[in-house]
């Protein structure tokens, strides 16, 4: 075998190995996408192409998800909040959301069109035209309708405290994010009018601090 032929053979083998690794990684992401309400941005951030992420996202959403088929479903996103990404998910300040965040958690229907990305470090919302509530993510669980029974005791107690004070229905399961104490941030929204945050935005905490208001801060996705 010539040196060139040997090099080509080695390159083919390396390519085949890389393709195998990519397929395994893609299969793992599909598995995660069936286990949790991952967004298309989450899939792309993991290394999938835009086309791959769109297809996987559409495919898994076309059928009942695990938390919808198993009432007792309770799976933790084990690295939630731990990546120190500096990313803040700014969420609309409805009375329901605000009360939940005050009680230390943010509960969300898993199939909402504006998902909260996987890599967030904080949840924030506004009151009185100011972004003044921002709390770090401590843990995140995907739950079936009765999945709260499977939570660790400290989180089960926190969720029970929430459901005792807030009337909420979550027959289709829930994406539940448990939060730590409020951090030091109090900036104006910078928008005209009296409305609050209109929809979910993902922004960098350092950008919020440097801009001094929410308006104009670029989204991270």
C-alpha positions in Angstrom: 0.0 0.0 0.0 1.4 3.4 -0.9 1.7 6.2 1.6 -1.1 8.1 -0.1 -3.4 5.0 0.0 -2.6 4.5 3.7 -3.4 8.2 4.5 -6.7 7.9 2.6 -7.6 4.7 4.5 -6.8 6.4 7.8 -8.8 9.5 6.9 -11.8 7.3 5.9 -11.6 5.5 9.3 -11.4 8.8 11.2 -14.4 10.1 9.2 -16.4 6.9 9.9 -15.5 7.3 13.6 -16.6 10.9 13.7 -19.8 10.1 11.9 -20.5 7.4 14.5 -19.8 9.8 17.3 -22.1 12.4 15.8 -24.9 9.9 15.3 -24.6 8.8 18.9 -24.7 12.4 20.1 -27.7 13.1 17.9 -29.5 10.1 19.3 -28.7 11.3 22.8 -30.2 14.7 22.0 -33.4 13.0 20.6 -33.6 11.1 23.8 -33.3 14.3 25.9 -35.9 16.1 23.6 -38.4 13.3 24.4 -37.7 13.6 28.1 -37.8 17.4 28.5 -39.4 20.3 26.7 -36.2 21.4 25.0 -36.4 24.3 22.6 -35.0 24.3 19.0 -32.3 26.7 20.4 -31.3 24.1 22.9 -30.9 21.5 20.2 -28.8 23.9 18.0 -26.7 24.9 21.0 -25.8 21.2 21.4 -24.3 21.1 18.0 -27.2 20.1 15.7 -27.7 22.0 12.5 -30.8 24.2 12.1 -32.4 21.7 9.8 -31.7 18.8 12.2 -33.0 20.8 15.2 -36.1 21.8 13.4 -36.9 18.2 12.3 -36.2 16.7 15.8 -38.3 19.4 17.5 -41.2 18.9 15.1 -41.0 15.1 15.3 -41.1 14.9 19.1 -43.8 17.6 19.3 -46.0 15.7 16.9 -46.7 12.9 19.4 -47.5 12.8 23.1 -44.4 13.5 25.2 -43.3 11.3 28.1 -44.8 13.6 30.8 -48.1 13.5 29.0 -48.1 9.7 28.8 -47.0 9.1 32.4 -48.9 11.0 35.1 -46.2 10.2 37.6 -43.4 11.5 35.4 -40.7 13.4 37.4 -37.3 13.9 35.8 -34.7 16.5 36.9 -32.6 18.5 34.4 -29.6 17.7 36.5 -27.4 20.6 35.3 -30.0 23.3 35.5 -28.5 26.6 36.7 -25.0 25.1 37.1 -23.4 26.1 33.9 -22.8 29.7 35.0 -24.0 30.9 31.6 -25.0 34.4 32.9 -28.2 34.0 30.8 -31.4 35.5 32.2 -34.8 34.4 31.0 -37.0 37.5 31.3 -40.6 36.3 31.6 -43.9 38.3 31.4 -45.0 39.6 34.7 -48.5 38.2 35.0 -50.0 38.0 38.5 -49.6 34.2 38.4 -45.9 34.3 37.3 -45.1 37.0 39.8 -46.7 35.2 42.7 -44.8 32.0 41.8 -41.5 33.8 41.6 -42.1 35.5 44.9 -42.7 32.0 46.3 -39.4 30.7 44.8 -40.5 28.9 41.7 -41.6 29.4 38.1 -44.1 26.9 36.8 -44.7 26.7 33.0 -46.7 24.6 30.6 -44.2 22.5 28.6 -45.8 23.1 25.2 -45.9 26.9 25.2 -44.7 28.5 22.0 -42.1 30.6 23.8 -40.0 28.1 25.6 -37.4 28.9 28.3 -34.0 27.7 27.1 -32.1 25.0 28.9 -28.9 27.0 29.6 -30.4 29.8 31.7 -28.9 30.8 35.0 -31.6 33.2 36.2 -35.4 33.9 35.9 -36.4 37.6 35.9 -39.6 39.6 35.7 -40.7 43.2 36.3 -42.9 45.2 38.5 -43.9 48.9 38.2 -42.0 49.3 34.9 -38.7 48.1 36.4 -36.8 44.8 36.0 -36.3 44.3 39.7 -37.0 40.6 40.4 -34.2 38.3 39.3 -33.5 35.0 41.0 -31.0 32.2 40.2 -32.1 28.8 39.0 -31.4 26.1 41.7 -33.2 23.1 40.0 -35.5 22.3 37.2 -37.9 19.3 36.8 -40.2 18.1 34.1 -43.4 16.7 35.7 -46.4 14.7 34.7 -49.8 15.6 36.0 -49.1 13.9 39.3 -45.3 14.1 39.1 -44.9 16.3 42.1 -45.1 13.2 44.3 -41.7 12.2 42.9 -39.9 15.4 43.9 -37.2 15.6 46.6 -38.8 16.6 49.9 -37.6 20.2 49.9 -38.9 20.9 46.4 -42.1 19.0 47.0 -42.8 21.2 50.0 -42.0 24.3 48.0 -44.4 23.3 45.2 -47.1 22.3 47.7 -46.8 25.7 49.3 -47.3 27.3 45.8 -50.3 25.2 44.8 -51.9 25.9 48.2 -51.8 29.6 47.5 -52.1 29.8 43.7 -54.9 28.2 41.7 -53.4 26.5 38.7 -54.2 23.6 36.4 -51.4 21.5 34.8 -53.1 18.5 33.3 -50.5 18.4 30.5 -47.6 18.3 32.9 -45.3 21.1 33.9 -41.8 22.6 33.5 -41.0 23.7 37.1 -38.0 25.9 37.9 -37.0 26.3 41.5 -35.3 29.6 42.4 -32.9 31.0 44.9 -33.0 34.4 46.7 -33.4 37.6 44.7 -30.1 39.2 43.5 -29.2 42.9 43.3 -30.7 44.3 40.1 -33.2 47.1 39.7 -33.3 48.8 36.2 -36.0 50.4 34.2 -37.6 48.5 31.3 -37.1 51.5 29.0 -40.3 51.0 27.0 -42.9 53.6 26.5 -46.3 53.1 28.0 -47.4 51.3 31.1 -47.2 47.7 30.0 -44.7 45.2 31.3 -42.5 42.6 29.6 -44.6 41.2 26.7 -42.9 37.8 26.0 -40.0 35.6 27.0 -36.5 37.0 26.3 -33.1 35.5 26.9 -30.5 38.1 27.7 -27.0 38.2 29.3 -26.9 39.5 32.9 -23.8 41.6 32.1 -25.6 43.2 29.2 -28.5 44.2 31.5 -26.0 45.8 33.9 -24.1 47.6 31.2 -27.1 48.9 29.3 -28.8 50.0 32.5 -32.3 49.2 31.1 -33.9 46.3 29.3 -34.7 48.1 26.1 -32.0 47.6 23.5 -30.3 44.7 25.3 -29.7 42.0 22.6 -31.1 38.6 23.0 -28.7 35.7 23.3 -30.3 33.5 20.7 
